[in-house]
Amino acid sequence: MNTTAENKLGTMPVRRLVGSMALPLIISNLVQALYNIVDSIFVAQINENATKAVSLAFPIQMLIIAFAVGTGVGMSSLMSRKLGEKNFNDAGIAANQGFFLAACSSLAFVIFGLFFTEMFFKANTNNPEILSMGIPYLQICCTFSLGVFVQINCERILQGTGAALASMIMQLIGAVTNIILDPILIFGWFGLPAMGVAGAAVATIIGQFTAATVSVIVILKKTKEVKISLCRMKPNGAMILTIYKVGFPSIIMQALNSFIIMIVNALLMPVSELSVWILGVYFKVQSFVFMPVFGLNNGVIPIVAYNYGARRKSRIKETLHFSLVIALSVMALGTLLFWVFPELLLSLFNPEPQTVTAACEAFRIISISFLFSGVAIVCSGVFQALGRGFSSLLISAIRQAIVLLPVLILLLNLLGPSYVWYAYAAAELVACILSIIIMRRTYKKLIAVLPDTPQTI
């Protein structure tokens, strides 16, 4: 007889559950957004070329996050479904495979950091000051990327077992460490040498390894439903394939976004370095709007996955409706912020006066897309939780490669760099429409047919 108590993912009232799962992640994501912005604010005090160097490195940093988060999504989705099925052995195996895959992925970026960083930067710019700051910054971030891979894998394990508060604390530890170290290492406080832009990278790496170390200790001591050990990290082909069935589309989605930013930077740099600066600053500032919704999404994925495994239709439906309401509310506030206070947002980055007018216009145009993005993000999370990661991949591919990039190139060639921002609104509108269509079909096929098994306490 199974005496294990029912996980709160299957028993707690849905709205309170979404709050308890998502709120810690929203807070931690906001802190993450804060330290990303603080990082850029300190770098901006050097000069605008320092900001451009970090902006050019940003797509590779996103690529690292893409592999870390994508692997974590696949692992967490599988683990949560197994917990919902009360298959604790396979849930533990899935968690351990996440650590194995994190180590393998990190090794690939170590190789890139050591041998290909200079080539990457020289393909984007011949400005010697940008090269001198950007190359060491990116080399440090790539070569020591293991910390972020382990940190994110641990966060997903904690989220997948319902321990969202512990996940938040781990992320806060890393973020606060980074924020404290940024000015010390960049400007050389307390007798330390001033490292400039490279100091921002070192602060980031130390923050990631600190959070990763604490996270591993917490999981080893506190997590009861899944057991972590080196011997269980031996590669399991079937588990890895199942993890990447969900996780690989997520990796491709985020990697595609990274590659699109690389291409956009390459298109804009010869025409308007100002536009490269605007795009880099925008991605830092918009994280204050998007990070809460991503936090909500990360909290919703294990809820949907668990209750799909437990065959509880009504809880999945209520979770979907409630998360959509929250996401749209956050995005509406974000749109208002970008329309009414763009000058305030830009003032954080010490811009030249002539930069502000063009950047304000760009911020207002891009923010038109926020409401559409909210719908697409929630739907993508539900697809991943149900093991339908390909649907998310399809929508992302159409949004980025078929709509955003061609429309951006067309506007750049016909109207100039100040009009390229309309491409983002067009792409998100198309993604929103596709998400709704695919969600309706997925709901009818996978959720509507469930018998809604009663919960047990």
C-alpha positions as CSV (number, residue, x, y, z in Angstrom):
1,M,0.0,0.0,0.0
2,N,1.3,3.5,-1.0
3,T,1.6,5.6,2.2
4,T,3.2,8.6,0.5
5,A,1.2,11.7,1.1
6,E,-0.3,13.4,-1.9
7,N,1.8,16.3,-3.3
8,K,0.3,19.8,-2.9
9,L,0.4,20.0,-6.7
10,G,-2.6,17.7,-6.7
11,T,-4.5,18.9,-3.6
12,M,-4.1,22.6,-2.9
13,P,-6.8,25.0,-4.3
14,V,-5.6,26.0,-7.7
15,R,-5.4,29.8,-7.3
16,R,-3.6,29.5,-4.0
17,L,-1.3,26.8,-5.5
18,V,-0.5,29.0,-8.5
19,G,0.3,31.8,-6.1
20,S,2.5,29.7,-3.9
21,M,4.3,28.2,-6.9
22,A,4.6,31.3,-9.1
23,L,5.0,34.1,-6.6
24,P,8.4,33.0,-5.3
25,L,9.5,32.5,-8.9
26,I,8.2,35.9,-10.0
27,I,10.1,37.6,-7.1
28,S,13.3,35.7,-7.9
29,N,12.9,36.5,-11.6
30,L,12.4,40.2,-10.8
31,V,15.6,40.1,-8.7
32,Q,17.3,38.4,-11.7
33,A,16.1,41.2,-13.9
34,L,17.3,43.7,-11.4
35,Y,20.8,42.4,-11.3
36,N,20.9,42.1,-15.1
37,I,20.0,45.8,-15.2
38,V,22.3,46.7,-12.4
39,D,25.1,44.9,-14.3
40,S,24.3,47.0,-17.4
41,I,24.0,50.2,-15.4
42,F,27.5,49.8,-13.9
43,V,28.9,48.9,-17.4
44,A,27.2,51.9,-18.9
45,Q,29.1,54.2,-16.6
46,I,32.3,53.2,-18.5
47,N,31.0,54.4,-21.9
48,E,28.5,53.5,-24.7
49,N,31.0,51.1,-26.3
50,A,31.0,49.1,-23.1
51,T,27.2,48.7,-23.4
52,K,27.6,47.7,-27.0
53,A,30.2,45.1,-26.1
54,V,27.8,43.5,-23.6
55,S,25.0,43.8,-26.1
56,L,26.9,41.8,-28.7
57,A,27.8,39.1,-26.1
58,F,24.1,38.9,-25.0
59,P,23.0,36.4,-27.7
60,I,25.6,33.9,-26.6
61,Q,24.6,34.3,-23.0
62,M,21.0,33.7,-24.1
63,L,22.2,30.5,-25.9
64,I,23.8,29.3,-22.6
65,I,20.5,30.0,-20.8
66,A,18.6,28.3,-23.7
67,F,20.4,25.0,-23.2
68,A,20.2,25.2,-19.4
69,V,16.5,26.1,-19.2
70,G,15.5,23.8,-22.1
71,T,17.1,20.8,-20.4
72,G,15.6,21.8,-17.1
73,V,12.1,22.2,-18.6
74,G,12.3,18.7,-20.1
75,M,13.6,17.2,-16.9
76,S,11.1,19.0,-14.7
77,S,8.2,18.2,-16.9
78,L,9.0,14.5,-16.9
79,M,9.8,14.4,-13.2
80,S,6.5,16.1,-12.3
81,R,4.5,13.7,-14.5
82,K,6.2,10.8,-12.8
83,L,5.4,12.2,-9.4
84,G,1.8,12.6,-10.4
85,E,1.8,9.0,-11.4
86,K,3.4,8.1,-8.0
87,N,6.4,6.7,-9.9
88,F,9.1,8.0,-7.5
89,N,11.9,5.9,-8.8
90,D,11.6,7.3,-12.4
91,A,11.1,10.8,-11.0
92,G,14.5,10.4,-9.3
93,I,16.2,9.1,-12.4
94,A,14.9,12.0,-14.4
95,A,16.3,14.5,-11.9
96,N,19.7,12.8,-12.0
97,Q,19.8,12.8,-15.7
98,G,19.4,16.6,-15.6
99,F,22.7,16.9,-13.8
100,F,24.5,14.7,-16.4
101,L,23.1,16.7,-19.3
102,A,24.0,20.0,-17.6
103,A,27.7,18.9,-17.4
104,C,27.7,17.8,-21.1
105,S,26.1,21.1,-22.2
106,S,28.5,23.1,-20.1
107,L,31.5,21.4,-21.8
108,A,30.3,22.6,-25.2
109,F,30.4,26.2,-24.1
110,V,33.8,25.8,-22.5
111,I,35.1,24.9,-25.9
112,F,33.4,27.8,-27.5
113,G,34.7,30.2,-24.9
114,L,38.3,29.1,-25.3
115,F,38.5,28.8,-29.1
116,F,35.7,30.8,-30.8
117,T,34.9,33.9,-28.8
118,E,37.3,36.2,-30.7
119,M,36.1,34.9,-34.0
120,F,32.5,35.6,-33.0
121,F,33.2,39.2,-32.0
122,K,35.3,40.0,-35.0
123,A,32.4,38.8,-37.2
124,N,30.2,41.5,-35.7
125,T,32.5,44.5,-35.3
126,N,35.9,45.9,-36.1
127,N,35.8,48.6,-33.3
128,P,38.9,47.9,-31.3
129,E,37.5,49.2,-28.0
130,I,34.4,47.0,-28.3
131,L,36.6,44.0,-29.1
132,S,38.9,44.7,-26.1
133,M,36.0,44.7,-23.7
134,G,33.7,42.2,-25.2
135,I,36.0,39.2,-25.9
136,P,37.2,38.7,-22.3
137,Y,33.7,39.3,-21.0
138,L,32.3,36.5,-23.1
139,Q,35.2,34.2,-22.6
140,I,34.7,34.3,-18.9
141,C,30.9,33.7,-19.2
142,C,31.3,30.7,-21.4
143,T,34.3,29.0,-19.9
144,F,32.8,29.0,-16.4
145,S,29.2,28.3,-17.5
146,L,28.8,25.1,-15.4
147,G,27.5,27.2,-12.5
148,V,24.5,28.4,-14.3
149,F,23.7,24.9,-15.7
150,V,23.8,23.3,-12.2
151,Q,21.9,26.3,-10.7
152,I,19.0,26.1,-13.2
153,N,18.8,22.3,-13.0
154,C,18.5,22.5,-9.2
155,E,15.8,25.3,-9.5
156,R,13.8,23.1,-11.8
157,I,14.0,20.1,-9.4
158,L,12.8,22.3,-6.5
159,Q,10.0,23.7,-8.7
160,G,9.0,20.3,-10.0
161,T,8.6,19.0,-6.4
162,G,6.5,22.0,-5.4
163,A,9.4,23.7,-3.4
164,A,9.1,27.0,-5.3
165,L,10.0,29.1,-2.2
166,A,13.3,27.2,-1.8
167,S,14.0,27.8,-5.5
168,M,13.4,31.5,-5.0
169,I,15.9,31.7,-2.1
170,M,18.6,29.9,-4.2
171,Q,18.1,32.4,-7.0
172,L,18.1,35.3,-4.7
173,I,21.4,34.2,-3.2
174,G,23.0,34.2,-6.7
175,A,21.5,37.5,-7.7
176,V,22.4,39.4,-4.5
177,T,26.0,38.0,-4.7
178,N,26.2,39.3,-8.3
179,I,24.8,42.8,-7.4
180,I,27.2,43.2,-4.5
181,L,30.3,42.1,-6.5
182,D,29.5,44.1,-9.7
183,P,30.8,47.6,-8.6
184,I,33.6,46.1,-6.5
185,L,35.1,44.2,-9.5
186,I,34.2,46.6,-12.3
187,F,35.6,49.7,-10.6
188,G,38.1,48.2,-8.3
189,W,36.7,49.0,-4.8
190,F,38.4,48.0,-1.5
191,G,41.9,47.9,-3.1
192,L,41.0,45.4,-5.8
193,P,42.1,46.0,-9.4
194,A,39.5,47.6,-11.6
195,M,38.5,44.9,-14.1
196,G,36.0,47.0,-16.2
197,V,33.6,45.0,-18.3
198,A,35.4,41.7,-17.4
199,G,34.6,42.4,-13.8
200,A,30.9,42.2,-14.5
201,A,31.4,38.7,-16.0
202,V,33.4,37.5,-13.0
203,A,30.7,38.8,-10.6
204,T,28.1,36.9,-12.6
205,I,30.1,33.7,-12.5
206,I,30.7,33.9,-8.8
207,G,26.9,34.5,-8.2
208,Q,26.0,31.5,-10.3
209,F,28.4,29.1,-8.6
210,T,27.3,30.4,-5.2
211,A,23.7,29.7,-5.9
212,A,24.5,26.3,-7.5
213,T,26.5,25.2,-4.5
214,V,23.8,26.1,-2.0
215,S,21.1,24.6,-4.2
216,V,22.8,21.2,-4.4
217,I,23.2,21.2,-0.6
218,V,19.5,22.0,-0.1
219,I,18.4,19.3,-2.6
220,L,20.6,16.6,-1.0
221,K,19.4,17.4,2.5
222,K,15.7,18.4,2.0
223,T,14.3,16.8,-1.1
224,K,12.5,13.6,-0.1
225,E,10.6,12.6,-3.3
226,V,13.7,12.5,-5.5
227,K,17.1,11.2,-4.6
228,I,20.3,12.6,-6.1
229,S,23.5,10.6,-6.3
230,L,26.5,10.3,-8.6
231,C,25.7,6.6,-9.4
232,R,22.3,7.5,-10.7
233,M,23.7,10.1,-13.1
234,K,24.9,7.4,-15.4
235,P,23.4,8.2,-18.8
236,N,20.0,6.6,-19.4
237,G,19.2,6.7,-23.1
238,A,15.4,6.3,-22.8
239,M,15.2,9.0,-20.1
240,I,17.4,11.4,-22.1
241,L,15.2,11.0,-25.2
242,T,12.1,11.7,-23.2
243,I,13.6,14.7,-21.5
244,Y,14.7,16.2,-24.9
245,K,11.3,15.4,-26.5
246,V,10.1,18.3,-24.4
247,G,13.3,20.1,-23.7
248,F,14.8,20.2,-27.1
249,P,12.0,22.3,-28.7
250,S,12.5,24.7,-25.7
251,I,16.2,24.9,-26.5
252,I,15.6,25.5,-30.1
253,M,13.0,28.2,-29.4
254,Q,15.4,30.1,-27.2
255,A,18.4,29.4,-29.3
256,L,16.5,30.6,-32.4
257,N,15.8,33.9,-30.5
258,S,19.5,34.1,-29.8
259,F,20.5,33.6,-33.4
260,I,17.9,36.1,-34.5
261,I,19.4,38.7,-32.2
262,M,22.8,38.0,-33.6
263,I,21.5,38.5,-37.2
264,V,19.7,41.7,-36.2
265,N,22.8,43.0,-34.6
266,A,24.8,42.2,-37.7
267,L,22.2,43.9,-39.9
268,L,22.0,47.0,-37.7
269,M,25.7,47.5,-36.8
270,P,26.9,48.8,-40.3
271,V,23.8,51.0,-40.6
272,S,23.2,52.3,-37.1
273,E,25.3,51.5,-34.0
274,L,22.6,53.5,-32.1
275,S,20.0,50.8,-32.9
276,V,22.3,48.1,-31.6
277,W,22.6,50.1,-28.3
278,I,18.8,50.5,-28.2
279,L,18.2,46.8,-28.8
280,G,20.7,45.8,-26.1
281,V,19.2,48.2,-23.6
282,Y,15.6,47.2,-24.5
283,F,16.3,43.5,-23.8
284,K,17.7,44.5,-20.3
285,V,14.7,46.7,-19.5
286,Q,11.9,44.5,-20.9
287,S,13.0,41.7,-18.5
288,F,11.2,43.6,-15.8
289,V,8.0,42.9,-17.7
290,F,8.7,39.5,-19.1
291,M,10.4,37.9,-16.1
292,P,7.3,37.9,-13.9
293,V,5.4,36.2,-16.7
294,F,8.2,33.6,-17.2
295,G,8.1,33.1,-13.4
296,L,4.4,32.5,-13.6
297,N,4.9,30.1,-16.5
298,N,7.6,28.2,-14.6
299,G,5.3,27.8,-11.7
300,V,2.4,26.6,-13.9
301,I,4.4,23.9,-15.8
302,P,4.8,21.5,-12.9
303,I,1.1,22.1,-11.8
304,V,-0.2,21.2,-15.3
305,A,2.2,18.3,-15.7
306,Y,1.4,16.8,-12.3
307,N,-2.4,17.0,-12.8
308,Y,-2.1,15.7,-16.3
309,G,-0.3,12.7,-14.9
310,A,-3.0,12.4,-12.2
311,R,-5.8,12.9,-14.8
312,R,-7.5,15.9,-13.2
313,K,-9.0,17.9,-15.9
314,S,-10.7,20.6,-13.8
315,R,-7.4,21.6,-12.1
316,I,-5.6,21.9,-15.5
317,K,-8.4,24.1,-16.9
318,E,-8.6,26.4,-13.9
319,T,-4.8,26.7,-13.9
320,L,-4.8,27.7,-17.6
321,H,-7.5,30.3,-17.2
322,F,-6.1,31.9,-14.0
323,S,-2.5,32.1,-15.4
324,L,-3.8,33.8,-18.6
325,V,-5.5,36.5,-16.5
326,I,-2.4,37.2,-14.5
327,A,-0.1,37.2,-17.6
328,L,-2.3,39.6,-19.5
329,S,-2.6,41.9,-16.4
330,V,1.2,42.0,-16.1
331,M,1.7,42.7,-19.8
332,A,-0.8,45.5,-19.7
333,L,1.1,47.2,-16.9
334,G,4.3,46.7,-18.9
335,T,2.9,48.3,-22.0
336,L,1.7,51.3,-19.9
337,L,5.2,51.6,-18.3
338,F,6.9,51.6,-21.7
339,W,4.5,54.2,-23.2
340,V,4.4,56.6,-20.3
341,F,7.9,56.4,-18.7
342,P,10.4,55.5,-21.4
343,E,12.7,58.4,-20.6
344,L,12.9,57.2,-17.0
345,L,13.8,53.7,-18.1
346,L,16.5,55.0,-20.4
347,S,18.0,57.4,-17.8
348,L,19.4,54.3,-16.0
349,F,21.9,53.8,-18.8
350,N,23.5,57.2,-19.1
351,P,22.5,57.8,-22.7
352,E,23.5,60.7,-24.9
353,P,20.7,63.3,-25.4
354,Q,20.3,62.5,-29.1
355,T,19.9,58.8,-28.2
356,V,16.9,59.3,-25.9
357,T,14.4,60.4,-28.6
358,A,15.0,57.5,-30.9
359,A,15.0,55.0,-28.0
360,C,11.7,56.3,-26.6
361,E,10.1,55.8,-30.0
362,A,11.5,52.3,-30.2
363,F,10.3,51.4,-26.7
364,R,6.8,52.5,-27.4
365,I,6.6,50.6,-30.7
366,I,7.9,47.3,-29.4
367,S,5.7,47.4,-26.3
368,I,2.6,47.1,-28.6
369,S,3.5,43.4,-28.7
370,F,3.5,42.7,-25.0
371,L,-0.2,41.6,-24.6
372,F,0.2,39.2,-27.6
373,S,3.4,37.8,-26.0
374,G,1.6,37.1,-22.7
375,V,-0.9,34.7,-24.4
376,A,1.9,32.9,-26.3
377,I,4.1,32.4,-23.2
378,V,1.3,30.8,-21.1
379,C,0.3,28.5,-24.0
380,S,3.9,27.5,-24.6
381,G,4.2,26.5,-20.9
382,V,1.1,24.4,-21.1
383,F,2.4,22.7,-24.3
384,Q,5.7,21.8,-22.5
385,A,3.9,20.5,-19.4
386,L,1.8,18.2,-21.6
387,G,4.8,16.9,-23.4
388,R,4.0,18.8,-26.6
389,G,7.1,20.9,-26.9
390,F,7.0,20.7,-30.7
391,S,4.0,23.0,-30.7
392,S,6.0,25.6,-28.9
393,L,8.9,25.2,-31.3
394,L,6.6,25.5,-34.3
395,I,5.1,28.8,-33.0
396,S,8.5,30.2,-32.1
397,A,10.0,29.3,-35.5
398,I,7.2,31.0,-37.4
399,R,7.4,34.0,-35.1
400,Q,11.1,34.5,-35.4
401,A,12.2,33.1,-38.8
402,I,9.1,33.5,-40.9
403,V,7.7,36.8,-39.6
404,L,10.2,38.8,-37.5
405,L,13.3,38.5,-39.5
406,P,11.8,39.0,-43.0
407,V,9.6,41.9,-41.9
408,L,12.6,43.5,-40.1
409,I,14.8,43.2,-43.2
410,L,12.0,44.6,-45.4
411,L,11.4,47.6,-43.1
412,L,15.2,48.2,-42.7
413,N,15.7,48.4,-46.5
414,L,12.6,50.3,-47.3
415,L,12.1,52.7,-44.4
416,G,15.3,52.7,-42.4
417,P,16.4,51.5,-38.9
418,S,13.9,53.6,-37.0
419,Y,11.0,51.5,-38.4
420,V,12.4,48.0,-37.7
421,W,10.7,47.9,-34.3
422,Y,7.3,47.3,-35.9
423,A,8.5,43.9,-36.9
424,Y,8.4,42.8,-33.2
425,A,4.7,43.7,-32.9
426,A,3.8,41.9,-36.2
427,A,5.7,38.7,-35.1
428,E,4.0,38.6,-31.6
429,L,0.6,39.1,-33.1
430,V,1.1,36.1,-35.4
431,A,2.5,34.0,-32.5
432,C,-0.6,34.9,-30.4
433,I,-3.0,33.8,-33.0
434,L,-1.2,30.5,-33.7
435,S,-1.0,29.8,-29.9
436,I,-4.7,30.2,-29.5
437,I,-5.5,27.9,-32.5
438,I,-3.1,25.2,-31.4
439,M,-4.2,25.4,-27.7
440,R,-7.8,24.8,-28.7
441,R,-6.8,21.7,-30.6
442,T,-4.5,20.4,-27.9
443,Y,-7.2,21.0,-25.2
444,K,-9.8,19.0,-27.1
445,K,-7.3,16.1,-27.8
446,L,-5.5,15.8,-24.5
447,I,-7.4,17.6,-21.7
448,A,-11.1,17.5,-22.6
449,V,-11.1,13.7,-22.8
450,L,-9.7,13.2,-19.2
451,P,-12.1,11.6,-16.7
452,D,-11.0,14.1,-14.0
453,T,-9.8,11.6,-11.3
454,P,-10.8,12.7,-7.8
455,Q,-7.8,13.9,-5.7
456,T,-6.7,12.0,-2.7
457,I,-5.3,13.5,0.5
